Amino acid sequence: KNIFFRPVLKIIQHFFPNVFVVIRFVGLAFVFIFFLFLINNKSGMLRFLVIYDDVSSRLYVFIVHNITPRRKDPII
């Protein structure tokens, strides 16, 4: 089940280190990953964590601000 998906996930995390995808249902994985890429490319300051539970059919999306901002200006 995860034989094809794991190398794809490592390639995606190599080019997009700010996107963390934890998913167990492979069928909808590429849709979620592509959706996260569109949001992440517009603002590099955000970090997304997506957890899809196929047992309870629930999708959890967490938006985490990046710990190391590009500018050294203090965030108020």
C-alpha positions as MATLAB code, in Angstrom:
seq = 'KNIFFRPVLKIIQHFFPNVFVVIRFVGLAFVFIFFLFLINNKSGMLRFLVIYDDVSSRLYVFIVHNITPRRKDPII';
ca = [
       0.000    0.000    0.000;
       2.798    2.414    0.881;
       5.425    0.980   -1.475;
       4.776    3.560   -4.191;
       3.753    6.409   -1.905;
       6.796    6.576    0.384;
       9.405    7.515   -2.274;
       6.955   10.070   -3.677;
       6.565   11.577   -0.220;
      10.345   11.824    0.233;
      10.738   13.525   -3.145;
       7.974   15.979   -2.255;
       9.517   16.778    1.133;
      12.862   17.319   -0.594;
      11.517   20.082   -2.837;
       8.943   21.394   -0.342;
      10.473   21.125    3.148;
       7.717   23.271    4.698;
       4.985   20.773    3.877;
       4.442   17.847    6.210;
       1.864   15.340    5.071;
       0.851   12.396    7.215;
      -1.795   10.441    5.354;
      -3.016    6.862    5.422;
      -5.488    6.888    2.550;
      -3.394    6.883   -0.611;
      -6.290    7.594   -2.968;
      -6.816   11.181   -1.810;
      -3.196   11.864   -0.910;
      -2.178   13.564   -4.152;
      -5.174   15.910   -4.058;
      -4.310   17.063   -0.546;
      -0.614   17.438   -1.371;
      -1.349   19.483   -4.495;
      -3.732   21.687   -2.511;
      -1.068   22.300    0.124;
       1.515   23.192   -2.516;
      -0.668   25.996   -3.878;
      -1.072   27.525   -0.429;
       2.541   27.001    0.626;
       4.016   28.604   -2.481;
       2.130   31.869   -1.921;
       3.319   32.278    1.666;
       6.487   30.512    2.733;
       5.942   31.569    6.327;
       3.281   28.938    6.934;
       3.715   25.258    7.621;
       0.920   22.791    7.035;
       0.293   19.466    8.715;
      -2.436   17.288    7.239;
      -3.604   14.122    8.936;
      -6.315   12.078    7.223;
      -7.800    9.225    9.221;
      -9.489    6.756    6.884;
     -10.932    4.808    9.815;
     -13.089    7.670   11.102;
     -13.088    9.495    7.720;
     -11.895   12.738    9.271;
      -9.411   15.239    7.882;
      -7.280   17.304   10.244;
      -5.454   20.359    8.904;
      -3.022   22.210   11.137;
      -1.491   25.537   10.113;
       1.733   26.190   12.014;
       3.743   29.385   11.645;
       7.357   28.913   10.679;
       9.775   29.032   13.609;
      12.535   30.811   11.687;
      11.194   33.774    9.682;
      13.161   35.077    6.733;
      13.301   38.673    7.975;
      14.932   39.439   11.294;
      12.304   42.026   12.167;
      10.587   41.293   15.487;
       7.060   39.991   15.073;
       4.636   42.039   17.162;
];
